[in-house]
Amino acid sequence: MNPTIDILVKRLQPETAKRPLLADNSAETLGLFISQKLENRLKYYEKAQLIINMGTKK
């Protein structure tokens, strides 16, 4: 799945205290942190045989 950064921020914001990699990020920096991690991991995610787009609902 490839949700948008906004979707990931909304889902992960309440969980930052429970997730060590996210614990040091404020609400303002969480989106940038997630974006950087996704960029680093993209080459692995693109190798998936099945990709589900999770864009915004219309």
VOKOL-718866 format. One record per residue: residue in one letter; x, y negated, z of N, C-alpha, C, O, CB in turn. Coordinates in Angstrom, 1 decimal, padded with zeros to 4 digits. Glycine has a CB too. Layout:
N
<rec code="a" n_east="X" n_north="Y" n_up="Z" ca_east="X" ca_north="Y" ca_up="Z" c_east="X" c_north="Y" c_up="Z" o_east="X" o_north="Y" o_up="Z" cb_east="X" cb_north="Y" cb_up="Z"/>
...
***
This chain:
58
<rec code="m" n_east="000.8" n_north="001.2" n_up="000.0" ca_east="000.0" ca_north="000.0" ca_up="000.0" c_east="000.9" c_north="-001.2" c_up="000.0" o_east="002.0" o_north="-001.2" o_up="000.5" cb_east="-001.0" cb_north="000.0" cb_up="001.2"/>
<rec code="n" n_east="000.4" n_north="-002.3" n_up="-000.6" ca_east="001.1" ca_north="-003.5" ca_up="-000.6" c_east="000.3" c_north="-004.7" c_up="-000.2" o_east="-000.1" o_north="-005.5" o_up="-001.0" cb_east="001.8" cb_north="-003.7" cb_up="-002.0"/>
<rec code="p" n_east="000.0" n_north="-004.8" n_up="001.1" ca_east="-000.9" ca_north="-005.9" ca_up="001.6" c_east="-000.1" c_north="-007.2" c_up="001.4" o_east="001.1" o_north="-007.3" o_up="001.4" cb_east="-001.3" cb_north="-005.7" cb_up="003.0"/>
<rec code="t" n_east="-000.8" n_north="-008.3" n_up="001.4" ca_east="-000.2" ca_north="-009.6" ca_up="001.3" c_east="000.5" c_north="-010.0" c_up="002.7" o_east="000.2" o_north="-009.3" o_up="003.7" cb_east="-001.2" cb_north="-010.7" cb_up="001.0"/>
<rec code="i" n_east="001.4" n_north="-010.9" n_up="002.6" ca_east="002.0" ca_north="-011.4" ca_up="003.8" c_east="001.0" c_north="-011.9" c_up="004.9" o_east="001.2" o_north="-011.6" o_up="006.1" cb_east="003.1" cb_north="-012.5" cb_up="003.5"/>
<rec code="d" n_east="000.0" n_north="-012.6" n_up="004.4" ca_east="-001.0" ca_north="-013.1" ca_up="005.3" c_east="-001.7" c_north="-012.0" c_up="006.1" o_east="-002.0" o_north="-012.0" o_up="007.3" cb_east="-002.0" cb_north="-013.9" cb_up="004.6"/>
<rec code="i" n_east="-002.1" n_north="-010.9" n_up="005.3" ca_east="-002.7" ca_north="-009.7" ca_up="005.9" c_east="-001.8" c_north="-009.1" c_up="007.0" o_east="-002.3" o_north="-008.8" o_up="008.1" cb_east="-003.1" cb_north="-008.7" cb_up="004.9"/>
<rec code="l" n_east="-000.6" n_north="-008.9" n_up="006.6" ca_east="000.4" ca_north="-008.3" ca_up="007.6" c_east="000.5" c_north="-009.2" c_up="008.8" o_east="000.6" o_north="-008.7" o_up="010.0" cb_east="001.7" cb_north="-008.1" cb_up="006.9"/>
<rec code="v" n_east="000.6" n_north="-010.5" n_up="008.7" ca_east="000.8" ca_north="-011.4" ca_up="009.8" c_east="-000.4" c_north="-011.3" c_up="010.7" o_east="-000.3" o_north="-011.2" o_up="011.9" cb_east="001.0" cb_north="-012.9" cb_up="009.4"/>
<rec code="k" n_east="-001.6" n_north="-011.3" n_up="010.2" ca_east="-002.8" ca_north="-011.2" ca_up="011.0" c_east="-002.9" c_north="-009.9" c_up="011.7" o_east="-003.3" o_north="-009.8" o_up="012.9" cb_east="-004.1" cb_north="-011.3" cb_up="010.1"/>
<rec code="r" n_east="-002.4" n_north="-008.8" n_up="011.1" ca_east="-002.5" ca_north="-007.5" ca_up="011.8" c_east="-001.4" c_north="-007.3" c_up="012.8" o_east="-001.6" o_north="-006.7" o_up="013.8" cb_east="-002.3" cb_north="-006.4" cb_up="010.7"/>
<rec code="l" n_east="-000.2" n_north="-007.9" n_up="012.6" ca_east="000.9" ca_north="-007.7" ca_up="013.4" c_east="001.0" c_north="-008.8" c_up="014.6" o_east="001.7" o_north="-008.5" o_up="015.6" cb_east="002.2" cb_north="-007.7" cb_up="012.7"/>
<rec code="q" n_east="000.4" n_north="-009.9" n_up="014.4" ca_east="000.5" ca_north="-011.0" ca_up="015.4" c_east="000.2" c_north="-010.5" c_up="016.8" o_east="000.9" o_north="-010.8" o_up="017.7" cb_east="-000.3" cb_north="-012.2" cb_up="015.0"/>
<rec code="p" n_east="-000.9" n_north="-009.8" n_up="017.0" ca_east="-001.3" ca_north="-009.4" ca_up="018.3" c_east="-000.4" c_north="-008.3" c_up="018.9" o_east="-000.4" o_north="-008.1" o_up="020.1" cb_east="-002.7" cb_north="-008.9" cb_up="018.3"/>
<rec code="e" n_east="000.4" n_north="-007.7" n_up="018.0" ca_east="001.2" ca_north="-006.6" ca_up="018.4" c_east="002.7" c_north="-006.9" c_up="018.7" o_east="003.5" o_north="-006.0" o_up="019.0" cb_east="001.2" cb_north="-005.5" cb_up="017.4"/>
<rec code="t" n_east="003.1" n_north="-008.2" n_up="018.6" ca_east="004.5" ca_north="-008.5" ca_up="018.6" c_east="005.2" c_north="-008.1" c_up="019.9" o_east="006.3" o_north="-007.7" o_up="019.9" cb_east="004.7" cb_north="-010.0" cb_up="018.4"/>
<rec code="a" n_east="004.5" n_north="-008.2" n_up="021.0" ca_east="005.1" ca_north="-007.8" ca_up="022.3" c_east="005.4" c_north="-006.3" c_up="022.4" o_east="006.3" o_north="-005.9" o_up="023.1" cb_east="004.2" cb_north="-008.2" cb_up="023.4"/>
<rec code="k" n_east="004.7" n_north="-005.5" n_up="021.6" ca_east="004.9" ca_north="-004.0" ca_up="021.6" c_east="005.9" c_north="-003.6" c_up="020.6" o_east="006.2" o_north="-002.4" o_up="020.6" cb_east="003.5" cb_north="-003.4" cb_up="021.4"/>
<rec code="r" n_east="006.3" n_north="-004.5" n_up="019.7" ca_east="007.2" ca_north="-004.1" ca_up="018.6" c_east="008.5" c_north="-004.8" c_up="018.7" o_east="008.5" o_north="-006.0" o_up="018.5" cb_east="006.5" cb_north="-004.4" cb_up="017.2"/>
<rec code="p" n_east="009.5" n_north="-004.1" n_up="019.1" ca_east="010.8" ca_north="-004.8" ca_up="019.3" c_east="011.4" c_north="-005.6" c_up="018.2" o_east="012.0" o_north="-006.7" o_up="018.4" cb_east="011.8" cb_north="-003.7" cb_up="019.6"/>
<rec code="l" n_east="011.2" n_north="-005.2" n_up="016.9" ca_east="011.7" ca_north="-006.0" ca_up="015.8" c_east="010.9" c_north="-007.3" c_up="015.6" o_east="011.4" o_north="-008.2" o_up="015.0" cb_east="011.6" cb_north="-005.2" cb_up="014.5"/>
<rec code="l" n_east="009.7" n_north="-007.3" n_up="016.1" ca_east="008.9" ca_north="-008.5" ca_up="016.0" c_east="008.9" c_north="-009.4" c_up="017.2" o_east="008.4" o_north="-010.6" o_up="017.2" cb_east="007.5" cb_north="-008.1" cb_up="015.6"/>
<rec code="a" n_east="009.4" n_north="-008.9" n_up="018.3" ca_east="009.2" ca_north="-009.6" ca_up="019.6" c_east="009.8" c_north="-011.0" c_up="019.6" o_east="009.3" o_north="-011.9" o_up="020.3" cb_east="009.8" cb_north="-008.8" cb_up="020.7"/>
<rec code="d" n_east="010.9" n_north="-011.2" n_up="018.9" ca_east="011.6" ca_north="-012.5" ca_up="018.9" c_east="011.0" c_north="-013.5" c_up="018.0" o_east="011.6" o_north="-014.6" o_up="017.8" cb_east="013.1" cb_north="-012.3" cb_up="018.6"/>
<rec code="n" n_east="010.0" n_north="-013.2" n_up="017.3" ca_east="009.4" ca_north="-014.1" ca_up="016.3" c_east="008.1" c_north="-014.8" c_up="016.8" o_east="007.3" o_north="-014.2" o_up="017.5" cb_east="009.0" cb_north="-013.3" cb_up="015.0"/>
<rec code="s" n_east="008.1" n_north="-016.1" n_up="016.6" ca_east="006.9" ca_north="-016.9" ca_up="017.0" c_east="005.9" c_north="-016.7" c_up="015.9" o_east="006.1" o_north="-016.1" o_up="014.8" cb_east="007.3" cb_north="-018.4" cb_up="017.2"/>
<rec code="a" n_east="004.7" n_north="-017.3" n_up="016.1" ca_east="003.7" ca_north="-017.2" ca_up="015.1" c_east="004.1" c_north="-017.9" c_up="013.8" o_east="003.7" o_north="-017.5" o_up="012.7" cb_east="002.4" cb_north="-017.9" cb_up="015.6"/>
<rec code="e" n_east="005.0" n_north="-018.9" n_up="013.9" ca_east="005.5" ca_north="-019.7" ca_up="012.8" c_east="006.5" c_north="-018.9" c_up="012.0" o_east="006.6" o_north="-019.0" o_up="010.8" cb_east="006.1" cb_north="-021.0" cb_up="013.2"/>
<rec code="t" n_east="007.3" n_north="-018.1" n_up="012.7" ca_east="008.4" ca_north="-017.4" ca_up="012.0" c_east="008.1" c_north="-016.0" c_up="011.6" o_east="008.8" o_north="-015.3" o_up="010.8" cb_east="009.6" cb_north="-017.4" cb_up="012.8"/>
<rec code="l" n_east="006.9" n_north="-015.5" n_up="012.0" ca_east="006.6" ca_north="-014.1" ca_up="011.7" c_east="006.4" c_north="-013.8" c_up="010.2" o_east="006.9" o_north="-012.8" o_up="009.7" cb_east="005.3" cb_north="-013.7" cb_up="012.5"/>
<rec code="g" n_east="005.7" n_north="-014.7" n_up="009.5" ca_east="005.5" ca_north="-014.5" ca_up="008.1" c_east="006.9" c_north="-014.5" c_up="007.3" o_east="007.0" o_north="-013.7" o_up="006.4" cb_east="004.7" cb_north="-015.7" cb_up="007.6"/>
<rec code="l" n_east="007.8" n_north="-015.4" n_up="007.7" ca_east="009.1" ca_north="-015.4" ca_up="007.0" c_east="009.9" c_north="-014.1" c_up="007.3" o_east="010.5" o_north="-013.5" o_up="006.4" cb_east="009.9" cb_north="-016.6" cb_up="007.5"/>
<rec code="f" n_east="009.8" n_north="-013.6" n_up="008.6" ca_east="010.5" ca_north="-012.4" ca_up="009.0" c_east="009.9" c_north="-011.2" c_up="008.2" o_east="010.7" o_north="-010.4" o_up="007.6" cb_east="010.3" cb_north="-012.2" cb_up="010.5"/>
<rec code="i" n_east="008.6" n_north="-011.1" n_up="008.1" ca_east="008.0" ca_north="-010.0" ca_up="007.3" c_east="008.3" c_north="-010.1" c_up="005.9" o_east="008.6" o_north="-009.1" o_up="005.2" cb_east="006.4" cb_north="-010.1" cb_up="007.5"/>
<rec code="s" n_east="008.3" n_north="-011.3" n_up="005.3" ca_east="008.7" ca_north="-011.5" ca_up="003.9" c_east="010.1" c_north="-011.0" c_up="003.6" o_east="010.4" o_north="-010.4" o_up="002.6" cb_east="008.5" cb_north="-013.0" cb_up="003.5"/>
<rec code="q" n_east="011.0" n_north="-011.4" n_up="004.5" ca_east="012.4" ca_north="-010.9" ca_up="004.3" c_east="012.6" c_north="-009.4" c_up="004.4" o_east="013.3" o_north="-008.8" o_up="003.7" cb_east="013.3" cb_north="-011.6" cb_up="005.4"/>
<rec code="k" n_east="011.9" n_north="-008.8" n_up="005.4" ca_east="012.0" ca_north="-007.4" ca_up="005.5" c_east="011.4" c_north="-006.7" c_up="004.3" o_east="011.9" o_north="-005.7" o_up="003.8" cb_east="011.2" cb_north="-006.9" cb_up="006.8"/>
<rec code="l" n_east="010.3" n_north="-007.2" n_up="003.8" ca_east="009.7" ca_north="-006.6" ca_up="002.6" c_east="010.6" c_north="-006.7" c_up="001.4" o_east="010.7" o_north="-005.8" o_up="000.6" cb_east="008.3" cb_north="-007.2" cb_up="002.3"/>
<rec code="e" n_east="011.3" n_north="-007.8" n_up="001.3" ca_east="012.2" ca_north="-008.0" ca_up="000.2" c_east="013.3" c_north="-007.0" c_up="000.3" o_east="013.7" o_north="-006.4" o_up="-000.8" cb_east="012.8" cb_north="-009.4" cb_up="000.2"/>
<rec code="n" n_east="013.8" n_north="-006.8" n_up="001.5" ca_east="014.9" ca_north="-005.8" ca_up="001.6" c_east="014.5" c_north="-004.4" c_up="001.4" o_east="015.3" o_north="-003.5" o_up="000.9" cb_east="015.5" cb_north="-005.9" cb_up="003.1"/>
<rec code="r" n_east="013.2" n_north="-004.1" n_up="001.6" ca_east="012.7" ca_north="-002.7" ca_up="001.5" c_east="012.0" c_north="-002.4" c_up="000.2" o_east="011.6" o_north="-001.3" o_up="-000.1" cb_east="011.7" cb_north="-002.4" cb_up="002.6"/>
<rec code="l" n_east="011.8" n_north="-003.4" n_up="-000.6" ca_east="011.0" ca_north="-003.3" ca_up="-001.8" c_east="011.5" c_north="-002.2" c_up="-002.8" o_east="010.7" o_north="-001.5" o_up="-003.4" cb_east="011.0" cb_north="-004.6" cb_up="-002.6"/>
<rec code="k" n_east="012.8" n_north="-002.1" n_up="-002.9" ca_east="013.4" ca_north="-001.1" ca_up="-003.8" c_east="013.0" c_north="000.3" c_up="-003.4" o_east="012.8" o_north="001.2" o_up="-004.3" cb_east="014.9" cb_north="-001.2" cb_up="-003.9"/>
<rec code="y" n_east="012.8" n_north="000.6" n_up="-002.1" ca_east="012.3" ca_north="001.9" ca_up="-001.7" c_east="010.8" c_north="002.0" c_up="-001.8" o_east="010.3" o_north="003.1" o_up="-002.2" cb_east="012.7" cb_north="002.0" cb_up="-000.2"/>
<rec code="y" n_east="010.1" n_north="001.0" n_up="-001.6" ca_east="008.6" ca_north="001.0" ca_up="-001.7" c_east="008.2" c_north="001.2" c_up="-003.2" o_east="007.2" o_north="001.9" o_up="-003.4" cb_east="008.0" cb_north="-000.2" cb_up="-001.1"/>
<rec code="e" n_east="009.0" n_north="000.7" n_up="-004.1" ca_east="008.6" ca_north="000.8" ca_up="-005.5" c_east="008.8" c_north="002.2" c_up="-006.0" o_east="008.3" o_north="002.5" o_up="-007.1" cb_east="009.5" cb_north="-000.2" cb_up="-006.3"/>
<rec code="k" n_east="009.5" n_north="003.1" n_up="-005.3" ca_east="009.7" ca_north="004.5" ca_up="-005.7" c_east="008.5" c_north="005.3" c_up="-005.4" o_east="008.5" o_north="006.5" o_up="-005.8" cb_east="010.9" cb_north="005.0" cb_up="-005.1"/>
<rec code="a" n_east="007.5" n_north="004.8" n_up="-004.7" ca_east="006.4" ca_north="005.6" ca_up="-004.3" c_east="005.6" c_north="006.0" c_up="-005.5" o_east="005.5" o_north="005.3" o_up="-006.5" cb_east="005.4" cb_north="004.8" cb_up="-003.4"/>
<rec code="q" n_east="005.0" n_north="007.2" n_up="-005.5" ca_east="004.3" ca_north="007.7" ca_up="-006.6" c_east="002.9" c_north="007.1" c_up="-006.7" o_east="002.2" o_north="007.1" o_up="-007.7" cb_east="004.1" cb_north="009.2" cb_up="-006.5"/>
<rec code="l" n_east="002.4" n_north="006.6" n_up="-005.6" ca_east="001.1" ca_north="006.0" ca_up="-005.5" c_east="001.2" c_north="004.6" c_up="-004.8" o_east="001.7" o_north="004.6" o_up="-003.7" cb_east="000.1" cb_north="006.9" cb_up="-004.8"/>
<rec code="i" n_east="000.7" n_north="003.6" n_up="-005.4" ca_east="000.7" ca_north="002.3" ca_up="-004.8" c_east="-000.7" c_north="001.7" c_up="-004.8" o_east="-001.4" o_north="001.7" o_up="-005.8" cb_east="001.7" cb_north="001.3" cb_up="-005.6"/>
<rec code="i" n_east="-001.2" n_north="001.3" n_up="-003.7" ca_east="-002.5" ca_north="000.8" ca_up="-003.5" c_east="-002.4" c_north="-000.7" c_up="-003.3" o_east="-001.8" o_north="-001.2" o_up="-002.3" cb_east="-003.3" cb_north="001.5" cb_up="-002.3"/>
<rec code="n" n_east="-003.0" n_north="-001.5" n_up="-004.2" ca_east="-003.0" ca_north="-003.0" ca_up="-004.1" c_east="-004.0" c_north="-003.4" c_up="-003.0" o_east="-005.2" o_north="-002.9" o_up="-003.1" cb_east="-003.3" cb_north="-003.6" cb_up="-005.4"/>
<rec code="m" n_east="-003.6" n_north="-004.3" n_up="-002.1" ca_east="-004.5" ca_north="-004.7" ca_up="-001.1" c_east="-004.6" c_north="-006.2" c_up="-001.1" o_east="-004.4" o_north="-006.9" o_up="-000.1" cb_east="-004.0" cb_north="-004.2" cb_up="000.3"/>
<rec code="g" n_east="-005.0" n_north="-006.8" n_up="-002.3" ca_east="-005.1" ca_north="-008.2" ca_up="-002.4" c_east="-006.3" c_north="-008.7" c_up="-001.6" o_east="-006.9" o_north="-008.0" o_up="-000.9" cb_east="-005.3" cb_north="-008.6" cb_up="-003.9"/>
<rec code="t" n_east="-006.6" n_north="-010.0" n_up="-001.8" ca_east="-007.7" ca_north="-010.6" ca_up="-001.1" c_east="-009.0" c_north="-010.1" c_up="-001.6" o_east="-009.2" o_north="-009.7" o_up="-002.8" cb_east="-007.6" cb_north="-012.1" cb_up="-001.2"/>
<rec code="k" n_east="-010.0" n_north="-010.0" n_up="-000.8" ca_east="-011.4" ca_north="-009.6" ca_up="-001.2" c_east="-012.1" c_north="-010.8" c_up="-001.9" o_east="-011.8" o_north="-011.9" o_up="-001.6" cb_east="-012.2" cb_north="-009.2" cb_up="000.1"/>
<rec code="k" n_east="-012.9" n_north="-010.4" n_up="-002.8" ca_east="-013.7" ca_north="-011.4" ca_up="-003.6" c_east="-015.1" c_north="-011.4" c_up="-003.2" o_east="-015.9" o_north="-012.2" o_up="-003.7" cb_east="-013.5" cb_north="-011.2" cb_up="-005.1"/>
***
